[in-house]
């Protein structure tokens, strides 16, 4: 699936398109594993994530990634259920996310 530009159709709408907790795979030189993070997908097509839900609006996001044009699909290579990967159009990074259910993963 490729994320289209239709999520930015209503840029003046203050509510995010989607928000909630996901586990994000960490692969830094020091830390490896899954970290629970609070994600907010804005109508502008940008995905923001924070350490905790309470940080939204109070702290700067840990990262902001443009998702328009990104490839998103289920990934079974990591041996966990409800894992999907996101490959943004810009940059050379691949994000791996893990949801708590199939319904949550599809959302």
C-alpha angles and dihedrals in degrees: 000000000000120000109238133209093253091093088070093053093106106039095163093061106107097203116087118246091236138355138175148106123301132165112245121203113239120206106169121142090258106032128044127174140054125317125192110234137174111241128198121189108199127206087246088070095251123129115214124188134193137184092246139011090245090061093066108107093006103064136032112264117259087235141353119208129184108232101184106117093012120142113234126184146146115276121203096171094092095059096236127112122245095022120148133174131221123203110190117214092235119058132015100265127118118205121206118201131184122204127196095239142012090253091053091047092053092048 
